[in-house]
Amino acid sequence: MERSNDVFEDNNFHCTALQHCCASVFSDETGGPRRADDAGLAKVQSGITMSIPVKDGEDIAAQQEAGLRSFYKLAAGSCAMVIETIADSCEVTNVTTNVNARDRSMGAAAGSQITVTGQIAMKVKFKASLGKPAP
């Protein structure tokens, strides 16, 4: 994940459940091996959840927009990561997002957070070596 002048540089930034290249990539809904379509393409879906502390005194809408922008940067780099690891080709086919601001201050030091969740769907052609048994 490349860092730039956005929330990625904040030491309090947390990204959880980044699920690229997990077991669901290689298995279908029944747990069996994922089958490609007639063109050799298969669907890969990644789920991402980011929690970002709210900065007091700054516009909440601007902070939500920054979180959403960070999510889209992750989405934009998803195919590069997939090609680097498991695929010969990749195309993002769908992106869904949800942004929430929550006050988590239950009387203690915990503060408000912005949570960005989303799904990135990609159409990929797996590397031929993925279907071959290890030597």
PEFEN-V570608 format. One record per pair of residues at least 24 apart in sequence whose C-alpha atoms are under 8 Angstrom apart, sorted by the first residue. I is the first residue (numbers start at 1). GAP is how many residues later the second one is. If there is no record, write none. Layout:
i->I gap->GAP
i->I gap->GAP
This chain:
i->1 gap->73
i->6 gap->60
i->6 gap->64
i->7 gap->45
i->7 gap->59
i->7 gap->60
i->7 gap->63
i->8 gap->62
i->12 gap->40
i->12 gap->41
i->13 gap->37
i->13 gap->38
i->13 gap->39
i->13 gap->40
i->14 gap->36
i->14 gap->37
i->14 gap->38
i->15 gap->33
i->15 gap->34
i->15 gap->35
i->15 gap->36
i->16 gap->32
i->16 gap->33
i->16 gap->34
i->16 gap->35
i->17 gap->30
i->17 gap->31
i->17 gap->32
i->18 gap->28
i->18 gap->29
i->18 gap->30
i->18 gap->31
i->19 gap->27
i->19 gap->28
i->19 gap->29
i->20 gap->25
i->20 gap->26
i->20 gap->27
i->20 gap->58
i->20 gap->62
i->21 gap->61
i->21 gap->64
i->21 gap->65
i->36 gap->89
i->40 gap->85
i->40 gap->86
i->41 gap->82
i->41 gap->83
i->41 gap->84
i->41 gap->85
i->42 gap->81
i->42 gap->82
i->42 gap->83
i->42 gap->84
i->43 gap->78
i->43 gap->79
i->43 gap->80
i->43 gap->81
i->44 gap->77
i->44 gap->78
i->44 gap->79
i->44 gap->80
i->45 gap->74
i->45 gap->75
i->45 gap->76
i->45 gap->77
i->46 gap->73
i->46 gap->74
i->46 gap->75
i->47 gap->70
i->47 gap->71
i->47 gap->72
i->47 gap->73
i->48 gap->68
i->48 gap->69
i->48 gap->70
i->48 gap->71
i->49 gap->66
i->49 gap->67
i->49 gap->68
i->49 gap->69
i->50 gap->65
i->50 gap->66
i->50 gap->67
i->51 gap->62
i->51 gap->63
i->51 gap->64
i->51 gap->65
i->52 gap->61
i->52 gap->62
i->52 gap->63
i->53 gap->58
i->53 gap->59
i->53 gap->60
i->53 gap->61
i->54 gap->57
i->54 gap->58
i->54 gap->59
i->54 gap->60
i->63 gap->51
i->64 gap->35
i->64 gap->36
i->64 gap->37
i->64 gap->50
i->67 gap->32
i->67 gap->47
i->67 gap->48
i->67 gap->49
i->68 gap->29
i->68 gap->31
i->68 gap->48
i->71 gap->45
i->71 gap->47
i->75 gap->45
i->79 gap->43
i->86 gap->40
i->86 gap->41
i->86 gap->44
i->87 gap->37
i->87 gap->38
i->87 gap->39
i->87 gap->40
i->88 gap->36
i->88 gap->37
i->88 gap->38
i->88 gap->39
i->89 gap->35
i->89 gap->36
i->89 gap->37
i->90 gap->32
i->90 gap->33
i->90 gap->34
i->90 gap->35
i->91 gap->31
i->91 gap->32
i->91 gap->33
i->92 gap->28
i->92 gap->29
i->92 gap->30
i->92 gap->31
i->93 gap->27
i->93 gap->28
i->93 gap->29
i->93 gap->30
i->94 gap->25
i->94 gap->26
i->94 gap->27
i->94 gap->28
i->95 gap->24
i->95 gap->25
i->95 gap->26
i->96 gap->24
